[in-house]
Amino acid sequence: MSRQRFCIESIAASSRPQLQSLAIFSNTHTNGDAAARTRRIRNAQQRNACRTLAARLQGAQR
């Protein structure tokens, strides 16, 4: 249940404009910060998993 709630919250957060993530990307690109890069990749993977879960939940509700 907590994971489902987290996914719903992250979907709400990911619906914001992507300017912030773009700024973070350009920042890490110039800095070469490997930790931030891996964190960004992990966040993207989690976001994708949450999107697919949300799509499944919406499909089940219909």
Contacts in CASP RR format, 6 or more apart in sequence:
PFRMAT RR
TARGET T0000
AUTHOR 0000-0000-0000
METHOD contacts of the structure
MODEL  1
MSRQRFCIESIAASSRPQLQSLAIFSNTHTNGDAAARTRRIRNAQQRNAC
RTLAARLQGAQR
4 53 0 8 1.000
4 57 0 8 1.000
6 50 0 8 1.000
7 49 0 8 1.000
7 50 0 8 1.000
7 53 0 8 1.000
7 54 0 8 1.000
8 50 0 8 1.000
8 54 0 8 1.000
10 46 0 8 1.000
10 47 0 8 1.000
10 50 0 8 1.000
11 50 0 8 1.000
11 51 0 8 1.000
11 54 0 8 1.000
14 47 0 8 1.000
14 50 0 8 1.000
14 51 0 8 1.000
21 40 0 8 1.000
24 36 0 8 1.000
24 40 0 8 1.000
25 40 0 8 1.000
27 33 0 8 1.000
27 36 0 8 1.000
28 36 0 8 1.000
28 37 0 8 1.000
28 40 0 8 1.000
END
